[in-house]
Amino acid sequence: MKGSSKFEIRNSNQESGAKFDFGNACFASNLLRISEFEFRVLTLAFIFLTFPALAATNISADDDLQKLRPPRAEIPPTFWEKYTLWVIFGSIVVFALIGLIIWIATRPKPPIIVPPEIRAKQALDLLLTKPEDGYVLSQVSQILRHYIAESFALPAGEMTTTEVCQMVGTHAGIGPELAGGISDFLRRCDERKFTLSPPAAPLAAVATAYKLVDAAQARLADLRRHAEQVPAA
């Protein structure tokens, strides 16, 4: 019994020792866990405590840099903001001038009216140096007929020499003296055109037509003066 009691006491001591060793291990592990938790807490506390100081240091450094920088000047207005109305007005004026120039350059020009006496003399000048043959006489006769018909408002159209002489002789504006000279010249031109034998002397048809044109212009001037005096009277 005593032996057994000793054995039991020893076993009990061994069990208690075993229990004691297990407790120590648990306590050590708890200590390690608490130390790790505390380490994390301390680390976070350190970070949160040092961050404001760092931030304050950065802010103060930025403030110092801003104080050192010179103040920025006011941004001036752009060209378009300053001269918008002038640019629009100038563009309108330029386009208007361009349109006016194009219209003036492309519009149909009024025809230049040449007086009938100037046209008749210009046509006679072309025949002045040519020999006085049937063709030249026919051209001179046609030029004089067209001039008389246009100047004294005679009916237009092709007419024979006899018809022209009758119309000229009965026209009150032409007068008997001028009508006789025109009729005599046209008849002589026809005689020279259709004669078979060459004439003894030239007719001087161009020079005679010049004189008849000048006489007709003098007659027209007399008619205009008379027409101006009648209303005044």
Backbone bond lengths (Angstrom), bond angles and torsions (degrees), N, CA, C in turn:
res aa  C-N    CA-C-N  psi(-1)  N-CA   C-N-CA  omega(-1)  CA-C   N-CA-C  phi
1 M - - - 1.460 - - 1.498 111.15 -
2 K 1.326 114.02 -42.74 1.449 117.35 179.22 1.509 109.39 -64.65
3 G 1.319 113.11 -42.09 1.466 114.80 178.66 1.495 112.10 -61.57
4 S 1.271 114.04 -39.92 1.474 116.98 179.33 1.491 111.94 -67.23
5 S 1.300 115.36 -36.22 1.473 117.80 178.87 1.497 110.47 -65.53
6 K 1.301 116.20 -40.97 1.456 118.31 177.00 1.509 110.84 -61.87
7 F 1.319 112.75 -39.56 1.469 115.53 179.63 1.522 111.16 -65.11
8 E 1.286 114.26 -40.41 1.464 118.36 178.66 1.499 110.79 -66.63
9 I 1.352 114.58 -40.34 1.482 116.63 179.06 1.514 109.58 -64.43
10 R 1.322 115.03 -39.32 1.473 117.33 179.82 1.502 110.41 -67.05
11 N 1.295 113.98 -42.24 1.475 115.58 178.97 1.515 111.45 -64.67
12 S 1.333 112.74 -36.77 1.462 115.36 178.75 1.499 111.02 -66.43
13 N 1.340 113.65 -38.86 1.480 115.92 176.95 1.521 111.26 -64.82
14 Q 1.328 114.09 -41.76 1.475 116.54 178.33 1.524 111.21 -62.30
15 E 1.331 116.98 -40.67 1.477 119.62 179.78 1.501 110.45 -66.65
16 S 1.363 114.53 -41.56 1.466 116.05 178.90 1.512 110.18 -65.49
17 G 1.362 114.84 -37.36 1.473 116.62 176.38 1.499 112.26 -64.26
18 A 1.313 113.56 -39.48 1.475 116.44 177.06 1.506 110.84 -63.59
19 K 1.319 114.13 -42.48 1.471 117.78 178.46 1.505 110.42 -62.93
20 F 1.345 114.44 -39.72 1.468 117.49 -179.51 1.528 111.00 -64.80
21 D 1.345 116.47 -40.93 1.466 118.89 178.83 1.520 110.82 -65.38
22 F 1.276 121.58 -37.99 1.466 124.06 178.60 1.526 110.78 -66.03
23 G 1.315 114.95 -38.00 1.457 118.55 177.39 1.501 111.95 -66.27
24 N 1.349 114.31 -41.14 1.475 116.61 177.14 1.514 111.85 -61.68
25 A 1.298 116.16 -39.69 1.485 119.07 178.83 1.510 110.87 -64.01
26 C 1.294 117.47 -42.55 1.485 120.69 178.65 1.506 110.58 -64.15
27 F 1.306 116.98 -40.29 1.455 120.26 -179.69 1.529 110.66 -65.75
28 A 1.338 114.27 -40.70 1.473 117.72 179.00 1.511 111.42 -64.22
29 S 1.335 113.21 -41.27 1.489 115.05 178.38 1.505 111.40 -65.18
30 N 1.333 117.83 -37.85 1.474 120.63 176.50 1.504 111.05 -63.42
31 L 1.356 114.97 -40.63 1.456 117.84 177.73 1.524 111.09 -61.55
32 L 1.348 116.10 -40.84 1.466 118.56 178.51 1.518 110.90 -64.06
33 R 1.362 116.27 -42.00 1.471 119.05 179.10 1.515 111.28 -63.88
34 I 1.300 117.38 -42.16 1.473 119.91 179.89 1.510 109.88 -65.87
35 S 1.297 117.20 -38.41 1.463 119.90 179.69 1.531 110.54 -64.94
36 E 1.310 118.82 -41.77 1.477 121.65 178.28 1.513 110.68 -63.99
37 F 1.305 118.76 -43.09 1.462 122.86 178.30 1.515 111.04 -62.67
38 E 1.371 111.65 -44.83 1.463 115.15 178.88 1.523 110.94 -64.53
39 F 1.322 116.91 -35.93 1.465 119.69 179.41 1.531 111.31 -62.90
40 R 1.322 115.03 -41.82 1.472 118.79 177.79 1.511 111.36 -65.12
41 V 1.328 115.70 -42.66 1.464 119.69 179.52 1.505 110.18 -62.56
42 L 1.320 115.62 -44.60 1.464 119.43 179.53 1.533 111.43 -63.29
43 T 1.323 114.73 -38.77 1.473 118.06 179.24 1.515 111.59 -63.98
44 L 1.334 116.52 -46.56 1.474 120.21 177.82 1.504 111.97 -63.10
45 A 1.362 114.73 -40.72 1.467 118.16 179.20 1.516 110.16 -62.69
46 F 1.344 117.59 -39.12 1.459 120.95 179.40 1.532 111.80 -64.29
47 I 1.336 112.82 -40.98 1.482 116.78 -179.46 1.510 110.50 -65.56
48 F 1.321 117.62 -47.14 1.466 120.69 -178.52 1.510 112.11 -67.13
49 L 1.312 117.09 -29.45 1.455 119.34 -179.85 1.530 111.99 -78.43
50 T 1.322 116.90 -33.95 1.476 119.51 -177.87 1.526 112.72 -87.28
51 F 1.353 118.72 -19.95 1.473 120.60 -178.31 1.525 113.36 -63.09
52 P 1.370 118.81 -45.51 1.474 117.47 178.16 1.510 112.63 -60.22
53 A 1.312 116.82 -36.05 1.462 118.66 179.51 1.526 110.95 -65.23
54 L 1.348 115.13 -43.49 1.458 118.08 177.26 1.514 112.05 -63.77
55 A 1.350 115.50 -43.15 1.465 119.21 179.35 1.510 111.08 -62.25
56 A 1.339 115.90 -42.03 1.463 119.20 179.15 1.513 110.40 -63.21
57 T 1.322 115.89 -38.07 1.463 119.32 178.37 1.520 110.98 -63.50
58 N 1.374 116.95 -43.43 1.462 120.04 178.77 1.510 111.65 -65.00
59 I 1.340 117.96 -41.69 1.463 121.19 -179.12 1.506 110.55 -63.66
60 S 1.329 114.95 -43.16 1.463 117.49 179.67 1.521 110.65 -64.77
61 A 1.361 116.35 -36.98 1.470 118.83 177.93 1.516 111.04 -65.39
62 D 1.371 117.61 -41.36 1.471 120.70 176.89 1.509 111.42 -63.32
63 D 1.337 116.98 -40.70 1.467 120.13 178.70 1.518 110.65 -62.16
64 D 1.325 115.01 -40.72 1.463 118.05 178.76 1.517 111.19 -63.59
65 L 1.364 117.04 -40.38 1.457 119.85 178.35 1.519 111.81 -64.93
66 Q 1.361 116.34 -40.65 1.463 119.47 178.47 1.518 111.33 -65.60
67 K 1.341 116.06 -35.37 1.456 118.16 177.18 1.522 111.38 -66.68
68 L 1.328 117.49 -33.93 1.454 120.55 -179.06 1.523 112.67 -74.72
69 R 1.344 117.75 -28.10 1.459 121.05 -179.04 1.525 110.81 -71.85
70 P 1.332 117.91 137.94 1.477 119.18 177.95 1.532 110.46 -71.62
71 P 1.304 118.42 150.63 1.470 120.04 179.33 1.522 111.03 -67.24
72 R 1.321 116.80 140.40 1.469 121.94 179.94 1.521 110.71 -75.54
73 A 1.343 115.14 137.92 1.464 119.69 178.18 1.528 110.06 -74.70
74 E 1.297 115.09 162.05 1.460 120.53 179.74 1.529 110.10 -68.60
75 I 1.325 117.05 134.43 1.470 121.43 -178.60 1.526 109.27 -67.72
76 P 1.333 117.56 121.10 1.478 118.54 -178.68 1.516 110.80 -70.77
77 P 1.323 117.53 154.90 1.470 120.18 177.81 1.517 111.19 -66.65
78 T 1.316 116.03 150.01 1.462 121.73 179.74 1.519 110.87 -74.36
79 F 1.333 114.91 169.12 1.467 120.30 179.69 1.527 111.49 -60.90
80 W 1.329 116.78 -41.96 1.458 120.23 -179.03 1.527 111.05 -66.47
81 E 1.325 117.43 -37.29 1.456 120.10 178.67 1.522 111.90 -67.87
82 K 1.330 117.68 -32.71 1.459 120.79 -178.62 1.527 112.56 -81.43
83 Y 1.328 116.84 -37.38 1.467 119.77 -170.57 1.525 112.07 -121.50
84 T 1.311 118.35 32.83 1.462 120.64 -178.80 1.523 111.53 -62.28
85 L 1.329 117.01 -50.38 1.464 120.15 -177.72 1.521 111.46 -65.04
86 W 1.342 116.57 -39.60 1.460 118.67 -179.56 1.527 111.34 -66.57
87 V 1.325 116.43 -39.01 1.468 119.39 178.61 1.524 110.80 -64.41
88 I 1.335 117.01 -43.38 1.468 120.07 179.80 1.521 110.54 -64.91
89 F 1.331 116.96 -44.88 1.461 120.29 -179.67 1.523 111.22 -64.90
90 G 1.346 117.07 -42.60 1.458 119.80 178.09 1.517 112.64 -64.06
91 S 1.334 116.91 -37.65 1.472 119.73 178.00 1.522 111.15 -64.72
92 I 1.344 116.29 -41.17 1.462 119.34 178.57 1.525 111.06 -62.81
93 V 1.335 116.34 -42.10 1.465 119.81 -179.73 1.525 110.94 -65.42
94 V 1.330 116.78 -41.90 1.472 120.29 -179.18 1.524 110.85 -64.39
95 F 1.338 116.78 -45.21 1.467 119.44 179.44 1.533 110.89 -65.42
96 A 1.338 116.93 -35.67 1.465 119.48 177.75 1.525 110.96 -65.11
97 L 1.333 116.77 -42.05 1.469 119.91 178.32 1.518 111.30 -65.23
98 I 1.329 116.80 -40.86 1.468 119.25 178.32 1.528 110.93 -62.95
99 G 1.347 116.11 -42.85 1.463 119.02 177.72 1.516 112.29 -63.32
100 L 1.361 117.08 -39.38 1.462 120.21 178.76 1.519 111.08 -64.99
101 I 1.336 116.62 -41.68 1.463 119.69 179.43 1.529 110.79 -64.82
102 I 1.322 117.01 -41.51 1.464 120.06 178.47 1.521 110.79 -64.23
103 W 1.347 116.44 -40.96 1.471 119.18 179.66 1.518 111.45 -65.22
104 I 1.335 116.76 -40.86 1.464 119.69 179.67 1.527 110.53 -67.27
105 A 1.338 116.40 -37.94 1.467 119.27 -177.38 1.524 112.63 -73.58
106 T 1.339 117.19 -29.83 1.470 119.86 -174.82 1.531 114.40 -102.62
107 R 1.322 117.79 -8.16 1.461 117.58 -178.60 1.529 110.54 -70.29
108 P 1.302 118.08 147.88 1.467 119.90 179.32 1.523 111.43 -67.15
109 K 1.281 115.00 128.86 1.463 119.84 -178.76 1.525 110.09 -79.89
110 P 1.317 116.30 141.52 1.478 118.18 179.22 1.520 110.48 -65.80
111 P 1.289 117.08 141.16 1.467 119.21 -179.59 1.530 111.18 -65.41
112 I 1.314 114.41 141.63 1.466 120.42 178.01 1.527 108.35 -81.49
113 I 1.309 114.72 117.02 1.467 120.33 -178.01 1.527 108.16 -87.67
114 V 1.300 114.82 115.83 1.464 120.45 177.89 1.529 107.64 -96.12
115 P 1.308 118.03 129.17 1.474 119.82 178.95 1.525 111.25 -57.40
116 P 1.320 116.81 148.76 1.483 119.41 -177.64 1.514 113.38 -61.34
117 E 1.328 119.32 -34.06 1.464 119.83 179.77 1.534 111.18 -67.41
118 I 1.359 116.95 -34.77 1.467 119.36 178.51 1.525 110.06 -68.55
119 R 1.322 116.88 -41.92 1.469 119.87 178.84 1.521 111.27 -64.90
120 A 1.324 116.83 -39.33 1.468 120.06 179.30 1.527 111.01 -64.57
121 K 1.314 117.27 -42.94 1.463 119.45 -178.97 1.535 111.22 -70.76
122 Q 1.335 117.20 -36.46 1.466 119.11 176.30 1.527 111.48 -62.91
123 A 1.332 116.55 -39.37 1.471 119.80 177.69 1.529 110.91 -68.62
124 L 1.330 118.07 -36.34 1.459 120.68 177.89 1.519 111.67 -68.87
125 D 1.356 117.15 -31.95 1.468 120.01 179.04 1.521 111.72 -62.21
126 L 1.324 117.16 -32.17 1.466 120.03 179.55 1.531 111.97 -68.94
127 L 1.333 117.80 -22.02 1.466 121.66 -178.27 1.515 112.47 -101.39
128 L 1.333 117.10 2.20 1.464 119.69 -172.98 1.526 112.41 -68.32
129 T 1.311 118.45 -36.52 1.467 121.44 -176.02 1.532 112.96 -95.08
130 K 1.302 118.28 1.35 1.460 120.61 -178.22 1.523 110.06 -90.05
131 P 1.349 116.84 152.48 1.474 118.69 178.07 1.524 111.12 -65.83
132 E 1.308 114.57 145.79 1.473 119.80 -174.14 1.531 109.59 -83.37
133 D 1.318 115.21 83.43 1.461 120.65 177.35 1.526 108.98 -107.65
134 G 1.347 114.91 -169.24 1.457 119.10 -177.04 1.528 112.32 -63.96
135 Y 1.347 116.20 -37.32 1.467 118.77 179.74 1.521 111.17 -64.88
136 V 1.321 117.94 -44.30 1.473 121.08 -179.42 1.521 109.84 -64.88
137 L 1.341 118.38 -42.09 1.462 121.08 178.96 1.531 111.04 -62.85
138 S 1.331 116.44 -40.12 1.455 119.22 178.78 1.528 110.88 -64.91
139 Q 1.344 117.91 -40.64 1.465 121.49 178.88 1.525 111.46 -65.96
140 V 1.318 117.06 -42.30 1.468 119.91 179.53 1.521 110.06 -63.82
141 S 1.333 117.57 -41.63 1.460 121.36 178.89 1.529 111.03 -62.75
142 Q 1.332 117.45 -42.33 1.468 120.39 178.72 1.536 112.00 -65.06
143 I 1.331 116.30 -41.13 1.471 119.84 179.88 1.524 110.00 -61.90
144 L 1.335 117.75 -44.14 1.460 120.35 -179.08 1.525 111.36 -66.91
145 R 1.317 117.78 -38.36 1.463 120.68 179.22 1.536 111.09 -63.80
146 H 1.311 115.95 -46.99 1.480 119.12 -179.99 1.528 111.38 -63.17
147 Y 1.330 115.90 -37.83 1.467 117.75 179.93 1.532 110.78 -66.18
148 I 1.329 117.78 -46.15 1.462 120.71 -179.23 1.526 110.40 -63.25
149 A 1.341 117.81 -42.25 1.462 120.86 -178.80 1.528 110.89 -64.67
150 E 1.330 118.52 -39.82 1.468 121.04 -178.92 1.528 111.42 -74.80
151 S 1.328 117.89 -38.54 1.466 120.36 -175.47 1.517 111.98 -73.59
152 F 1.334 117.84 -36.07 1.457 120.79 -176.83 1.522 113.24 -108.38
153 A 1.329 116.54 16.50 1.468 122.48 174.18 1.517 111.72 56.66
154 L 1.329 116.00 48.14 1.452 120.69 174.68 1.520 109.71 -83.86
155 P 1.326 119.62 159.17 1.462 121.71 178.52 1.527 110.93 -60.81
156 A 1.342 115.57 136.17 1.457 120.03 179.51 1.516 110.09 -81.36
157 G 1.332 115.89 159.43 1.456 120.48 179.46 1.508 110.69 126.38
158 E 1.329 114.34 162.44 1.455 120.17 179.59 1.531 110.03 -77.66
159 M 1.326 115.47 127.64 1.467 121.53 179.10 1.518 108.97 -134.69
160 T 1.299 115.58 154.60 1.458 120.39 177.24 1.526 109.29 -75.13
161 T 1.319 114.77 167.28 1.466 119.38 -179.86 1.525 110.57 -62.67
162 T 1.330 117.26 -38.70 1.464 120.27 179.04 1.528 110.75 -62.63
163 E 1.327 117.75 -42.84 1.472 121.16 179.42 1.525 111.09 -65.21
164 V 1.304 116.21 -39.07 1.473 119.25 179.62 1.529 109.56 -67.15
165 C 1.311 117.69 -43.43 1.461 120.32 -179.85 1.531 111.22 -62.82
166 Q 1.329 117.48 -41.15 1.468 119.88 177.55 1.528 111.10 -63.91
167 M 1.301 118.16 -42.21 1.465 121.36 -179.21 1.526 111.03 -67.21
168 V 1.339 116.06 -39.93 1.467 119.30 -179.91 1.524 110.21 -68.59
169 G 1.328 116.62 -39.34 1.464 119.67 -178.67 1.517 112.90 -66.10
170 T 1.316 118.34 -29.59 1.466 120.84 -178.21 1.534 112.97 -95.41
171 H 1.326 118.10 1.54 1.462 120.63 -178.85 1.529 109.36 -85.40
172 A 1.326 116.25 122.34 1.455 120.21 -176.12 1.518 111.88 -69.18
173 G 1.313 118.02 -32.44 1.460 120.18 -177.97 1.504 113.22 -70.69
174 I 1.325 118.11 -33.25 1.455 120.35 -178.24 1.523 110.85 -72.20
175 G 1.257 117.18 -40.07 1.458 120.17 179.69 1.510 111.48 87.73
176 P 1.333 117.14 155.11 1.471 120.53 -176.04 1.517 113.59 -67.62
177 E 1.327 117.84 -36.93 1.469 119.61 -177.20 1.532 111.19 -66.31
178 L 1.317 117.00 -50.26 1.463 120.16 179.55 1.526 110.83 -67.51
179 A 1.335 116.78 -37.98 1.461 119.55 179.32 1.523 110.95 -62.79
180 G 1.379 117.58 -39.55 1.463 120.31 178.43 1.514 111.27 -64.67
181 G 1.334 119.07 -41.10 1.464 121.19 -179.94 1.526 111.39 -66.37
182 I 1.325 118.31 -40.69 1.464 121.20 179.56 1.517 110.59 -65.87
183 S 1.337 117.01 -46.33 1.464 120.69 -178.17 1.524 110.92 -63.25
184 D 1.356 117.44 -43.12 1.463 120.91 -179.72 1.526 110.23 -63.49
185 F 1.310 118.87 -40.99 1.471 121.54 -179.27 1.533 111.10 -66.82
186 L 1.318 118.11 -41.67 1.460 120.42 -179.40 1.531 110.82 -66.24
187 R 1.325 117.57 -37.90 1.460 119.51 179.06 1.524 110.89 -67.08
188 R 1.319 118.33 -41.69 1.455 120.38 179.51 1.536 111.53 -65.96
189 C 1.314 116.21 -35.68 1.466 118.62 175.32 1.527 111.08 -62.14
190 D 1.352 117.16 -41.28 1.460 119.52 178.11 1.516 110.87 -65.87
191 E 1.323 117.79 -38.79 1.452 120.28 179.74 1.528 110.77 -63.67
192 R 1.340 116.28 -42.20 1.468 119.95 -179.97 1.540 110.80 -68.73
193 K 1.326 117.04 -33.92 1.460 119.28 -178.62 1.524 112.20 -68.11
194 F 1.309 116.88 -38.53 1.460 120.14 -172.04 1.523 113.07 -102.49
195 T 1.339 119.43 2.09 1.458 120.27 178.08 1.521 110.52 -77.26
196 L 1.319 116.51 146.13 1.464 121.20 -178.57 1.522 111.29 -88.48
197 S 1.304 117.89 -36.84 1.459 121.11 -179.48 1.518 109.66 -83.58
198 P 1.308 119.04 140.50 1.471 121.51 178.89 1.518 110.30 -64.70
199 P 1.318 119.41 140.29 1.456 122.39 -179.06 1.521 111.05 -69.06
200 A 1.327 113.95 152.62 1.461 118.81 -179.95 1.519 111.30 -68.32
201 A 1.332 118.67 -39.66 1.463 122.76 -178.34 1.524 107.98 -136.98
202 P 1.340 117.94 149.57 1.475 119.61 178.56 1.519 110.70 -66.91
203 L 1.286 114.85 154.66 1.471 122.06 -178.55 1.525 111.98 -81.43
204 A 1.308 118.09 -18.10 1.472 122.67 -173.88 1.529 108.80 57.28
205 A 1.330 114.55 53.59 1.456 120.10 -173.42 1.531 111.65 -65.64
206 V 1.322 117.77 -40.18 1.467 119.94 -178.18 1.521 110.05 -64.94
207 A 1.336 118.14 -45.69 1.458 120.99 -179.83 1.525 110.83 -65.02
208 T 1.324 117.43 -39.63 1.466 119.91 178.75 1.523 111.00 -65.91
209 A 1.329 117.52 -39.44 1.464 120.68 178.09 1.533 110.48 -64.20
210 Y 1.352 116.63 -37.29 1.463 119.98 175.27 1.528 110.30 -57.72
211 K 1.318 116.60 -47.65 1.465 121.01 -177.90 1.521 111.37 -63.33
212 L 1.331 116.76 -40.96 1.458 119.56 179.07 1.534 111.36 -65.66
213 V 1.331 117.17 -36.26 1.467 120.12 177.06 1.531 109.93 -64.91
214 D 1.358 116.64 -42.65 1.468 119.29 178.80 1.521 110.67 -65.10
215 A 1.339 117.83 -38.20 1.464 120.97 178.46 1.527 110.40 -66.10
216 A 1.306 117.09 -39.03 1.458 120.20 178.22 1.538 110.90 -66.08
217 Q 1.326 117.65 -37.73 1.461 120.29 177.27 1.521 111.12 -65.75
218 A 1.329 117.15 -38.76 1.460 119.68 176.47 1.525 111.08 -65.05
219 R 1.325 116.58 -38.20 1.475 120.06 177.30 1.530 111.22 -65.16
220 L 1.317 117.92 -40.02 1.464 120.83 177.96 1.522 111.30 -65.82
221 A 1.325 116.93 -36.69 1.463 119.71 177.90 1.527 110.32 -65.23
222 D 1.350 117.55 -40.37 1.465 120.15 176.62 1.524 111.12 -62.59
223 L 1.325 117.17 -40.47 1.461 120.33 179.32 1.532 111.56 -64.74
224 R 1.326 117.83 -38.05 1.475 120.91 178.83 1.530 110.82 -67.95
225 R 1.334 116.67 -40.96 1.464 118.71 177.70 1.528 111.57 -64.83
226 H 1.310 115.66 -39.44 1.463 118.94 178.88 1.535 110.79 -66.83
227 A 1.331 116.81 -38.15 1.464 119.97 178.99 1.532 111.16 -67.98
228 E 1.340 118.18 -29.99 1.455 120.19 178.30 1.536 110.98 -77.16
229 Q 1.319 118.05 -30.42 1.465 121.02 -178.74 1.521 112.95 -77.04
230 V 1.331 116.34 -30.06 1.459 119.00 -177.84 1.528 112.66 -66.56
231 P 1.318 122.03 -46.94 1.457 121.03 176.80 1.527 111.81 -62.85
232 A 1.338 117.24 -36.58 1.457 119.51 179.39 1.518 111.73 -64.58
233 A 1.353 117.23 -38.91 1.470 120.08 178.55 1.532 109.71 -68.93
